[in-house]
Amino acid sequence: MGPRVLSLGQALEAFLDHQLDVLKRRTAFRLDKIARRLEILEGYLKAYLNLDEVIRIIREEDEPKATLIKTFDLTDVQAEAILNMRLRSCASLRKWKSVANMKS
């Protein structure tokens, strides 16, 4: 099928269909990205609420990832993100927890 001549209405309709398709794909991509980030943040929240136990598991267990998943009902992605956190991030989480305890 070769090129064809479109009326102005047909050209506008084709353009709008394309724009709608682009908008749907872009929105789906953004939604997926946000969902993945939210999953990680939920894991961080579980780690924050159990920070001392998480640190103990990371330091002492032979298989910390599996233990984290089993103990705190984390997904593989969440456990991996927690294990990849820098110690500095854990220290700042501990500081936030101390401040929260002082306020309550």
JOMO-V737309 format. One record per helix or strand of 2 or more residues. SS is the DSSP state (@ for helix, = for strand). FROM is the first residue (numbers start at 1). LEN is the number of residues. If there is no record, write none. Layout:
<<SS FROM LEN> <SS FROM LEN>>
//
This chain:
<<@ 8 42> <@ 51 10> <@ 64 9> <@ 76 9> <@ 87 17>>
//
